[in-house]
Amino acid sequence: MNKVNKFNGIPIVLSGEKYKTPEGFSAIKNGIKKNKNILDINSKKPKPSWLKAKLPSGKFYDKVKTIVDQNDLSTVCEESLCPNIGECWNHGTATIMIMGAVCTRACKFCAVDTGNPKGFLDPEEPKKSAIAVNLMQLEYVVITSVDRDDLSDGGANHYSKCIEEIKRYNPTTAIEALTPDFNAQLNDIKKIVNSGLDVFAQNIETVKRLTKKVRDPRAGYGKTLKVLRYAKEFKTDILTKSSLMLGLGETKNEVLSTLRDLKDNQVDIVTLGQYLAPSIHHLPVEKYVSPGDFNFYREEGLKMGFVEVVSGPLVRSSYRADKVFNKNNVGMSLRAV
């Protein structure tokens, strides 16, 4: 273990450090171990003006924050250091992360902590999640989770119980499930699809060539396509969704090829956003993609027949998910650069 840093006597775990969770297992803060050989490449690349986001604040933001904390919930909004947390929470949408805040995988772009939870699950989580959604008065909620390769079903049974309970307490709330791949076990995917959700999402993250560089070895480009295709085949009336990060070294042709692969596998909605390194230990940004290029990808995706393509520098997979059906790039106006 690293030397414990403290602030006013309270232990502080820094990014890349190993620590012990309250449940008693070890984890790595922000998912990637410290590496003295990695230079802070990202700090040498000044961010362009279009990547500025407002600091989170507002009456409804404060209310959601209080409810999340009081109910001991994890949100991907916080765990992934999302720049849009204030905007989404103030508009009555949130992304709840179930099955704990420690992932068994270690994707090189992700800020979620990595470790082996050794089968730990909170049996009260389905009820707590449902109550929290009710208290927050959410019209649209995204339920996501860490990968749980330590569980025989990847957590599919627990995940489906959470969705069922949320729907029982909140019958008018639309639910999007942003799922792990469950190792492409079709029976486990079937459980999730059959749990009462409205949108099934699984992120492909990057283009095929960069998948091994960007994602954990247990993830896969073809595996994600298989999961999305099966979800749609099993229940044709649900919407399916996926997401791409740009700025990792992909080419325009590779992005368009990925969009075509998603469309060929019956995906309805795609989001595209700029990759931003969560720490110096994560993959560096290769390029800041311009708003003009994001507009181009949106237009090309719509030509391919997607229901909607939400595309912009600060877009994340769950960004203003409730507004996607307006089919206007969730109200964003991107200036060409």
C-alpha positions as CSV (number, residue, x, y, z in Angstrom):
1,M,0.0,0.0,0.0
2,N,1.1,3.6,-0.6
3,K,1.7,6.0,2.2
4,V,-1.7,7.4,3.3
5,N,-2.3,11.1,2.5
6,K,-4.4,13.0,5.0
7,F,-6.2,16.3,5.1
8,N,-7.2,17.5,8.5
9,G,-6.6,13.9,9.7
10,I,-8.9,12.4,7.1
11,P,-7.3,9.8,4.7
12,I,-7.3,10.9,1.1
13,V,-6.7,8.4,-1.7
14,L,-5.0,10.0,-4.7
15,S,-5.6,8.9,-8.3
16,G,-3.7,5.7,-9.1
17,E,-3.2,4.7,-5.5
18,K,-4.3,1.4,-4.0
19,Y,-6.7,1.5,-1.1
20,K,-9.0,-0.7,1.0
21,T,-12.8,-0.3,0.5
22,P,-15.2,-0.2,3.4
23,E,-16.3,-3.7,2.3
24,G,-12.7,-5.0,2.9
25,F,-11.3,-5.5,-0.6
26,S,-8.5,-3.7,-2.4
27,A,-9.1,-1.2,-5.3
28,I,-7.2,1.3,-7.5
29,K,-8.4,4.9,-7.3
30,N,-9.6,6.0,-10.8
31,G,-8.8,2.6,-12.2
32,I,-5.3,3.0,-13.5
33,K,-2.1,2.5,-11.4
34,K,0.4,5.3,-11.1
35,N,3.1,5.1,-13.7
36,K,6.2,7.2,-13.2
37,N,7.1,6.8,-16.9
38,I,4.0,8.5,-18.1
39,L,4.4,12.2,-18.9
40,D,1.6,14.6,-18.4
41,I,1.0,14.9,-22.1
42,N,-2.5,16.3,-21.6
43,S,-1.4,19.3,-19.5
44,K,0.8,20.4,-22.5
45,K,-2.2,20.5,-24.8
46,P,-4.4,23.5,-23.8
47,K,-8.1,22.8,-24.1
48,P,-9.9,24.8,-26.8
49,S,-12.7,27.2,-25.8
50,W,-15.5,24.9,-26.8
51,L,-14.6,22.4,-24.0
52,K,-15.5,24.7,-21.2
53,A,-18.3,23.6,-18.9
54,K,-20.1,25.4,-16.0
55,L,-19.3,24.4,-12.4
56,P,-22.1,22.3,-11.0
57,S,-24.6,24.4,-9.0
58,G,-28.3,25.1,-8.7
59,K,-31.3,24.3,-6.5
60,F,-32.2,21.0,-8.1
61,Y,-28.5,20.0,-8.4
62,D,-28.2,20.5,-4.6
63,K,-31.3,18.5,-4.0
64,V,-30.1,15.5,-6.1
65,K,-26.7,15.6,-4.5
66,T,-28.3,15.4,-1.0
67,I,-30.5,12.5,-2.0
68,V,-27.6,10.6,-3.6
69,D,-25.4,11.1,-0.5
70,Q,-28.2,10.2,2.0
71,N,-29.1,7.0,0.2
72,D,-25.5,5.9,-0.3
73,L,-25.8,5.8,-4.0
74,S,-23.1,5.9,-6.7
75,T,-23.6,7.9,-9.8
76,V,-21.6,7.7,-12.9
77,C,-22.0,11.4,-13.1
78,E,-19.6,11.7,-10.1
79,E,-17.5,8.6,-10.6
80,S,-16.6,9.4,-14.2
81,L,-15.9,13.0,-13.4
82,C,-18.6,14.1,-16.0
83,P,-18.4,17.8,-17.0
84,N,-22.2,17.9,-17.5
85,I,-23.3,16.9,-14.0
86,G,-24.7,20.3,-13.1
87,E,-26.7,20.6,-16.3
88,C,-28.2,17.2,-16.2
89,W,-29.1,17.1,-12.5
90,N,-30.7,20.6,-12.8
91,H,-32.9,19.3,-15.7
92,G,-34.2,16.2,-13.7
93,T,-32.0,13.5,-15.2
94,A,-29.4,11.4,-13.5
95,T,-27.3,8.3,-14.1
96,I,-27.3,5.9,-11.1
97,M,-24.4,3.4,-11.0
98,I,-25.4,0.2,-9.3
99,M,-23.5,-2.9,-8.1
100,G,-20.9,-0.7,-6.3
101,A,-18.3,1.8,-7.4
102,V,-15.5,-0.7,-8.1
103,C,-15.2,-2.3,-11.5
104,T,-13.4,-5.6,-12.2
105,R,-12.1,-4.2,-15.5
106,A,-9.5,-1.5,-16.1
107,C,-10.3,0.4,-19.4
108,K,-7.6,2.9,-20.1
109,F,-10.0,5.8,-20.5
110,C,-12.2,5.3,-17.5
111,A,-12.0,7.0,-14.1
112,V,-14.0,4.4,-12.2
113,D,-12.0,2.5,-9.5
114,T,-10.8,-1.0,-10.3
115,G,-10.6,-4.0,-8.1
116,N,-12.2,-7.4,-7.2
117,P,-15.4,-6.9,-5.1
118,K,-15.4,-10.7,-4.4
119,G,-19.1,-11.1,-4.9
120,F,-20.2,-8.3,-2.7
121,L,-23.7,-6.8,-3.5
122,D,-26.0,-4.7,-1.4
123,P,-29.3,-6.6,-1.2
124,E,-31.1,-3.3,-0.3
125,E,-29.8,-1.5,-3.5
126,P,-32.9,-2.2,-5.7
127,K,-35.2,-0.6,-3.1
128,K,-32.8,2.3,-2.2
129,S,-32.4,3.1,-5.9
130,A,-36.2,3.1,-6.4
131,I,-36.8,5.4,-3.5
132,A,-34.0,7.7,-4.6
133,V,-35.5,8.0,-8.1
134,N,-38.9,8.8,-6.5
135,L,-37.4,11.4,-4.2
136,M,-35.5,13.1,-7.1
137,Q,-38.8,13.1,-9.1
138,L,-36.8,12.0,-12.2
139,E,-38.7,11.8,-15.5
140,Y,-35.8,9.9,-17.1
141,V,-33.2,7.9,-15.3
142,V,-30.2,6.0,-16.7
143,I,-29.2,2.9,-14.7
144,T,-25.6,1.9,-15.4
145,S,-23.1,-0.3,-13.6
146,V,-19.5,-1.4,-13.2
147,D,-18.5,-4.7,-14.8
148,R,-18.8,-7.5,-12.3
149,D,-16.8,-10.4,-13.8
150,D,-16.5,-11.7,-10.2
151,L,-20.2,-12.7,-10.4
152,S,-21.3,-15.8,-12.4
153,D,-24.0,-13.8,-14.2
154,G,-22.1,-10.6,-14.4
155,G,-24.7,-9.2,-12.0
156,A,-27.6,-9.5,-14.5
157,N,-30.1,-10.8,-11.9
158,H,-29.3,-7.9,-9.5
159,Y,-29.4,-5.4,-12.3
160,S,-32.8,-6.5,-13.5
161,K,-34.2,-6.4,-9.9
162,C,-33.0,-2.8,-9.7
163,I,-34.9,-1.8,-12.9
164,E,-38.0,-3.7,-11.8
165,E,-38.1,-2.0,-8.4
166,I,-37.5,1.4,-9.9
167,K,-40.3,0.9,-12.4
168,R,-42.6,-0.4,-9.6
169,Y,-42.1,2.7,-7.5
170,N,-41.9,5.1,-10.5
171,P,-44.2,3.7,-13.3
172,T,-44.0,6.9,-15.3
173,T,-40.3,7.3,-15.2
174,A,-38.5,6.3,-18.4
175,I,-35.5,4.0,-17.8
176,E,-32.4,3.6,-19.9
177,A,-30.1,0.8,-19.0
178,L,-26.4,1.5,-19.9
179,T,-25.1,-2.0,-19.3
180,P,-21.8,-3.9,-19.2
181,D,-21.5,-6.6,-21.8
182,F,-22.2,-9.5,-19.4
183,N,-19.5,-11.3,-21.4
184,A,-22.1,-11.6,-24.2
185,Q,-24.1,-14.3,-22.4
186,L,-27.4,-14.0,-24.1
187,N,-29.5,-15.4,-21.2
188,D,-28.2,-12.6,-19.0
189,I,-28.8,-9.9,-21.6
190,K,-32.4,-11.3,-22.0
191,K,-33.0,-10.7,-18.2
192,I,-32.1,-7.1,-18.6
193,V,-34.1,-6.5,-21.7
194,N,-37.1,-8.1,-20.1
195,S,-37.0,-6.1,-16.9
196,G,-39.1,-3.1,-17.9
197,L,-36.6,-0.7,-19.4
198,D,-37.3,1.6,-22.3
199,V,-33.8,2.0,-23.8
200,F,-31.0,-0.6,-23.9
201,A,-27.5,0.8,-24.2
202,Q,-24.0,-0.7,-24.5
203,N,-21.1,1.5,-25.4
204,I,-18.7,0.5,-28.2
205,E,-16.4,3.4,-27.0
206,T,-14.0,3.6,-29.9
207,V,-13.2,2.3,-33.4
208,K,-12.2,-1.3,-34.1
209,R,-8.5,-0.6,-34.6
210,L,-8.2,1.2,-31.2
211,T,-10.3,-1.2,-29.1
212,K,-7.4,-3.2,-27.7
213,K,-5.5,0.0,-26.8
214,V,-8.5,1.7,-25.2
215,R,-10.6,-1.0,-23.6
216,D,-10.0,-3.8,-21.1
217,P,-8.9,-7.1,-22.8
218,R,-12.2,-8.7,-21.7
219,A,-14.2,-6.1,-23.7
220,G,-14.5,-6.3,-27.5
221,Y,-15.7,-4.4,-30.6
222,G,-17.5,-7.5,-31.9
223,K,-18.8,-8.5,-28.5
224,T,-20.5,-5.1,-28.0
225,L,-22.1,-5.4,-31.5
226,K,-23.3,-8.9,-30.6
227,V,-24.9,-7.7,-27.3
228,L,-26.7,-4.8,-29.0
229,R,-28.0,-6.9,-31.9
230,Y,-29.3,-9.6,-29.6
231,A,-31.1,-7.1,-27.3
232,K,-32.9,-5.7,-30.4
233,E,-33.7,-9.2,-31.8
234,F,-35.2,-10.3,-28.5
235,K,-37.4,-7.3,-28.0
236,T,-37.9,-5.3,-31.2
237,D,-39.9,-2.5,-29.6
238,I,-37.1,-1.2,-27.3
239,L,-34.6,1.4,-28.5
240,T,-30.9,0.5,-28.6
241,K,-28.1,2.9,-28.1
242,S,-24.3,3.1,-28.2
243,S,-21.6,5.7,-27.7
244,L,-18.2,6.7,-29.2
245,M,-15.4,8.8,-27.8
246,L,-13.4,10.8,-30.3
247,G,-9.9,12.2,-30.1
248,L,-8.0,8.9,-29.4
249,G,-6.4,8.8,-32.8
250,E,-9.2,7.5,-34.9
251,T,-9.7,8.7,-38.5
252,K,-12.9,10.0,-40.1
253,N,-13.3,6.9,-42.2
254,E,-13.0,4.7,-39.1
255,V,-15.7,6.7,-37.3
256,L,-18.0,6.4,-40.3
257,S,-17.2,2.7,-40.5
258,T,-18.1,2.3,-36.8
259,L,-21.4,4.1,-37.3
260,R,-22.2,1.8,-40.2
261,D,-21.4,-1.3,-38.1
262,L,-23.7,0.0,-35.3
263,K,-26.5,0.7,-37.8
264,D,-26.1,-2.7,-39.4
265,N,-26.6,-4.2,-35.9
266,Q,-29.9,-2.3,-35.6
267,V,-28.8,0.4,-33.2
268,D,-31.2,3.3,-33.0
269,I,-29.3,6.1,-31.2
270,V,-25.7,7.0,-31.1
271,T,-23.8,9.6,-29.1
272,L,-20.4,11.1,-29.9
273,G,-18.2,13.2,-27.6
274,Q,-14.6,14.3,-27.0
275,Y,-12.4,12.0,-24.9
276,L,-10.8,13.8,-22.0
277,A,-8.2,12.0,-19.9
278,P,-9.4,11.7,-16.3
279,S,-5.7,11.7,-15.0
280,I,-2.2,11.7,-16.2
281,H,-2.2,7.9,-15.8
282,H,-4.9,7.4,-18.4
283,L,-4.6,7.5,-22.2
284,P,-3.6,11.0,-23.5
285,V,-5.8,13.0,-25.8
286,E,-4.5,12.7,-29.3
287,K,-6.7,15.4,-30.8
288,Y,-9.4,17.9,-29.8
289,V,-12.1,17.3,-32.4
290,S,-13.8,20.5,-33.6
291,P,-17.5,21.3,-33.3
292,G,-17.6,21.3,-37.1
293,D,-16.4,17.7,-37.3
294,F,-19.0,16.7,-34.7
295,N,-21.7,18.3,-36.9
296,F,-20.3,16.3,-39.8
297,Y,-20.6,13.0,-37.9
298,R,-24.2,13.9,-36.8
299,E,-25.3,14.6,-40.4
300,E,-23.7,11.5,-41.8
301,G,-25.2,9.4,-39.0
302,L,-28.7,10.7,-39.7
303,K,-28.2,9.9,-43.4
304,M,-27.5,6.3,-42.4
305,G,-30.9,6.2,-40.7
306,F,-30.3,6.5,-37.0
307,V,-33.3,7.8,-35.0
308,E,-30.9,10.4,-33.5
309,V,-27.2,11.1,-33.4
310,V,-26.2,13.3,-30.4
311,S,-22.8,14.8,-31.3
312,G,-20.7,17.4,-29.6
313,P,-17.5,17.9,-27.7
314,L,-19.0,17.7,-24.2
315,V,-21.5,15.0,-25.0
316,R,-21.4,11.8,-22.9
317,S,-23.4,8.7,-23.4
318,S,-26.1,9.8,-21.0
319,Y,-26.0,13.5,-21.7
320,R,-29.5,14.9,-21.6
321,A,-30.8,11.5,-22.4
322,D,-34.4,12.6,-21.8
323,K,-34.1,15.1,-24.7
324,V,-32.9,12.6,-27.4
325,F,-36.4,12.1,-28.7
326,N,-36.7,15.7,-29.7
327,K,-34.3,14.9,-32.6
328,N,-32.5,18.3,-32.4
329,N,-29.1,17.2,-31.0
330,V,-30.6,17.7,-27.5
331,G,-30.9,21.4,-28.2
332,M,-27.2,22.0,-28.7
333,S,-26.1,24.5,-31.2
334,L,-22.5,23.8,-32.4
335,R,-20.6,26.5,-34.2
336,A,-18.3,25.2,-37.0
337,V,-14.6,25.5,-36.1
